[in-house]
Amino acid sequence: MSLVITDIGELTTNDPETGRLHDAAVVVQDGRIAWIGRAADAPASDHRVSLEGAALLPGWVDTHSHIVFAGDRSDEFEARMAGQRYQAGGITVTVAATRAATADELRVSTHALRAEAARGGTTFLETKTGYGLDVQSEVRSAQVAREVADTVTFLGAHVVPPDVDHREYVDLVRGPMLQAVLPYVDSIDVFCEQGAFTVDESREILLAGREAGLALRVHGNQLGHTGGVALALELGARSVDHCNHLTDEDVAALAASGTVATFLPACDLSTREPFGPARAILDAGGTVALASNCNPGTSFTTSMQFCVATAVLQMRLTIEEAVYAATAAAARSVARDDIGIIRVGARADLQSLHAPGISHLAYRPGVPLTGRVWKDGVEIAGPRQHDVPRTAGSGSSTRETFRS
């Protein structure tokens, strides 16, 4: 079955050869983009959806989240807003709650957050373990994460649990814990930060993950110039995330590397850390991504639209740069070139807006603008009842349109 999405007021493709089109149409076949062009030239399809002048763009690619957890840390958030500085140790509150929760309780909350993200236009989601911090709880978290996420990252090296010897825990993470979660994960990450893991400890853990066949990711330079970015570059990690505190040398090295610098603006607002120099990295020719960092302590949001708006309004990205960072550039950090882009052969992960163009994502901050969402060509959010079948092979039939 084929689908034509037509009467697109503005089509943002992220494809440098195509750019942004107006009065456009896209044809989807077998979960992939089969045709792109002017609406008037669209071929006949089995189903037709009219956007009546609304915008269409790739679905969000959220490559940093922590949605497998239990409990609430709103008290910590309130204290931080009253002036208490963020420190890494608050994670242990969530660890206790997550260990105490049943697998079904974790499953319900995780699926709910994934569904919320989908309604907001997120069609590809990475999520991490890291709130179990013992072998049994990390395996359970990885299993739940695998049910909802497109890619799963092992973050046993989040913090050292209370009353556990630091050296013994590093050995546990890089040994028995890693082997236990290996069937369920694709990447390994480490919180290389004061109060968590040193550069040397982080290197040990990441190298063990690499030897086991996992891709590398790093939490780096969130709370200070603590060496995570340099380590990520040394080991050729796919991404280094946070990047709040960078020197000019760090910026130049990131721009010259194949490592994606992923910024988490919702987290920066919540922790009151300075926004990282995404603008400087872009100006130097580097690759910048945006992600939600959805987690219960420092960024309890699934809204990639909020992150895009913040990047434009506070970090001085253009709207086109911010959308690209939240889609195609983020896809690079998970070694994918078939998502975050609208071109023939790419995965049909798409979202429409209740707006005529992407500028409204920042022009109307805080307003939920996502209309319909398709993942692999299947609508997962929005008014599907308006998708009117056509007779197979016919070029015309009665159609019903809707306001996106």
N, C-alpha and C positions, 0 to 999 in steps of 0.2 A: 504494500500500500504506500502511496506517495501523498505528500502534503505540500501545498503551496501556501506560504505565509506572504500575503500581498498587501498592497496599499501601505507600505512602510514609509512613514514620513522621512525618517533618517535611519539609515542602516550603518552601524559602526562595525566594520569587519576586523580591524586590527591587522589586516593584510596590507603591507606597503604597496602592493601592486593595485589594490582596489580602493583602499582608503574608506572614506565615508560617502555613501550614496544617498540620493534622495529619490522619492517616488519609486521605491525598489520592491523586489520580491525575492524570496528564497524558497527553493524546492528541497524538501527532505525526502530521502528514500532509504529505507532499511537503516534508520538511525544515523545517517550521514548526510552532509550537505551535498546535494546533487547538481544544483544550478543556482546562480546568482545573477541578477540583472535588473533591467527596468521592469516595472510592474506590467507595462503594456506588452512586454515580450515574453511573459512567463508561460511556460508550456502547461498543457492540461495536466491535472493531477486528480487523484481519487478524493482528496479532501481539500477544502479551501478555508482559510482563516483570513479575514480582513482586519488589519490594525487601524484602518480609517485615519491614517496620518500619524499614528504613534511611532515611537522609536523602537528599534530592535537592536540588541547587542549581544555579545557572548554572555553566558552565565558566569557568575563570579567563580573564581578559582581560589578557594581559601586554604592556604597551605600551612597554617599554624593555628591549631586549636587544641583544647584540653577538655573535651565534653564528657568524658567518662568519670563521673565523680558523684559523691553524695554530700549532703550538708549545705550549710549556708554560712557566708562570711560577711554578711552585711554590717555586723558590728565593727569588724575590722575596717571596712570601707568608710563607715561613719567616723571612726577615729582618725583615719588618714585624712579625711576632708577637714577635720578639726585641727590638723597640723602634725600628726604623728607620721614620721617618715616610713616609707615602705622598706621592709627587710624580707629576705628570702624565707625566714622561718615560719611565716604564716601558713605555708603549704602543709605543715604537719597537722593543722586543724582539719583540713580536708582529708588527709590520709586516715585519720582516726574514724571519720564518718564513713569514708569509702570502704574501709575494712569491715565496718559494722553492718553495712548494707548487704542485703541479699543480692544474688545475681539478677533476679527478676526486677528488684527495685532499681538497680543500675541500668538494666535494659530499658525500663520504662522511661526514665529521665533522659537517657542518651538518645533514644529514638525521638523523644519529644523535641529535644534541641536540634537534632538533624532535620526534623520536619519544619521547625521554625526557620532554620537557615534556608531550606528549600523555598519556602514561601517568600523569603527575601531575595531570591534570585541566585542562591549558591547552588551550583550544579556539580561542583567537584570539591570534596572536603578531605583534608588531612586531619587526623587527630592522633593524640599521643596517649600512652600509658603514663604512669608517674604519680598516681595517687594511691598506689597499693604499697610499693616499696618493700614487699617481701615476695618470695617466689610465687606463692599461691595467689595472692591478690593481684600481682602484675599479670599473671597468665589470665586470670578472670577478666581483668580490664582489657587485655589485648583481644580476647575472644569477643567481648561485647563491642569493642571498637570495630572489629572486622565486620560485624553485622551491618554497620551503618556508614563507614567511611570508605572513600575510594582508595586511600592509602593510609597505612598505620605506622606510627613511629614508636619505637621503644625508648622510653625516658625513665628507666630505672634510676638513672643518675640525675634525679630532680633535686633532692636534698638527702642527707643522711638521717634516717629516722632517729628519734630520741632513744637514748640508752643503748645504742649500737656503736661498736668501735668503728671509727672512720675507715681505717685500713681494711678491716674485715669486710666492711660494706662495699668498698671499691672492688675487692676480690669477688664478692658475691655477684655484683652487677656484671662484671666482665666474664664471669664463669657460669655457675649454675643458673642464675636468673636469665642471662642471655640465651642460653641453650633451651630453657623452658619456653620462652616466648617466641623463639625463632620461627615456628610454623605459622605465626599469625601476623608478623610484622615485615615491613619492607625497608625501614630506615632505623638508624640509631641516633639519638640526640643526647646532649649533656648540658646541664646548667653550669657553665663555666663562670663562676661568679663568687665574690666574697660571701661567705656564709653557706656556700654550696660545695663546689669542687674546684680545685686548683687547676692550673694549666697542665701540669704533669699528670695529675689524676685523670683529667679529661682526655688527654692524649692516650693514656693506657686503655680507657674504656672505648674510645672511638676506634682505635686500632684493632681491638678485639672484635668489635662489630664489623669492621671492614673485612677481617679475616673470615668472619662467618657469612660474608656475602651481602651485607647491608650497606645501603647508601648512607652518607654522613650528613648530619645537620648539627648546628651549634646554636645554643643561646649565648650570645656574646655581647659584652660591653653595654649591658643594660644599666648597671648601677655605678659604673666607673670604667676607667681604662684598664680593664682587668685581664686582657690577653686573649679573650675568646675569639675576636676577629682575626688576630694574627694566627691563632691555632687553626681556625677554619681555612685560612688561605694556605697555611703550611701543608695541610692534609688534603686540600682540594675538595672541601665539603661542597655539597650542592648549594647550600644556603647558610648564611649566618643571620640570625634573627635578633631583633631589638636595635642594636647599633646606635644607641643614644649618644655614647661618648666616643667620638672618633677624632683623631688628629688629622692634619692635612696628609700625612704619610699614609694613614689608614685609608683615607678617601682615595688617594692615588692608587694604592695597591688593590683595593676592591675594584676600582674602575678598570684596571688592567687584567683582572682575573676572570675566570669563568664562574666564580661564586656569586650567587644572587644575594644582594643585601635586602632582607625583608624587614619592613618597618611595620610597627604595630601601634598606630596612633591612638586607638581607643584605650590601650593600656597606658600610654604616656599621659593621657588626660587623667586616668584614674590614680596613677602613682605620682603624678606631678613631677615626673622626670622631664628633662628638656626633650623636645622633638629632635630626632636624629637628622643629620644633614643629607636627606634624600636629594634635595635640590643640587647640592654640590656633587654628589655621585653621578647624577644624570648629566650635569654639565661637563663632567670629566669623561663621559662616554660609558659609564657603568650601567648595570642592570638593577633596577629597583622594583621590588614587589611590595604589595600591601596585603595584610592578613588581619583577621579579627582577634586572634589570641583569646578566643572565648574560653573563660575559666572562671571559677567562683570567687577568686580573690582579687584580681587586678583588672579584669576586662570581661565583665559578665554580659556580653552582647554577641549575637550572631550576625549583626547587621554590617555587611560589607559596604552597603550604601553609606552608612555613617562614617566608616573608615575612609571612603573615597572623598566624601564631603570635607572631612577634617584635613585630609592631605591637601586639598585645594585651598581651603580657607586658612589653614595654619602653617602648612609646610611649603607653600608656594609652588606646588605642582600645578600645571594646567589641567583642565578637566580631561583632556585627551590622554595626558601622561598618567593621571591617576587611574582612569579606567583601564589603560593598558597594564599598569602595575598590578591591578586587581584581577587581571585575566591572563593575557598572553605572557607577560613577564613572570607572573607567579607560576605558570605552567612550566617554565624553564627550570624552576627550582625543584620540580619533580620529574624532570627529564621527559616532558611531554610536549609534542608540537601539534597535537590533534585536538587540543582543547584551548579555550580562551581565544579562539580565532574563528572567523566565519570565512571559509574558503571551501572549494570543492574538495571532497574527501575527508574534511574534518568532521569530528563528532558533532552531532546536532544538539549541542547544549546551548540553549538560547533563553533570553528573557526579553519581554516587552516592557515598556514603561507607560505609566499614566502621564505621559509628557511627550512633546514633539521631538525632543533631542536630549543628548546626554548632559548638556549644560545644566539641566534642571536638577541633576543629582546633587549638585552643590548650590545651585541657585535657590533651591527650596529645601534647605537642610532640615532634617528631622521629619519630613513628610514621607510616608511610605509610598514609593512610586512604582514598585514592581507590579506588573500586571499578570501576564501569563509566563509560565516557566516550562521549558521542555528539556528533558535529559535523555540523551540517546534517541531523540526524535519523539519521545513519549511525553505528553503533558503531565507534569507533576504538581502544578499549582495554577489556579486561574479558572475562568468560566468555560470549562470544556464543552458545556452544552451548546455553545455557539459554533462548534466545529461541525459544519454541515457536510455530510458525505456527498460526493458526486457519483454519477454513473462512471464506472471504470472506463477510461479511454475517452471520455467525452470532453469537449472543450467548453461547454457551457451548461449551466443549470441554475435553478433558483438558488440564491445564496442568502445567508443571514450574516450580518456584520455586527460588530459590537464596539463600544468605546473602550479602548485599552487604558 
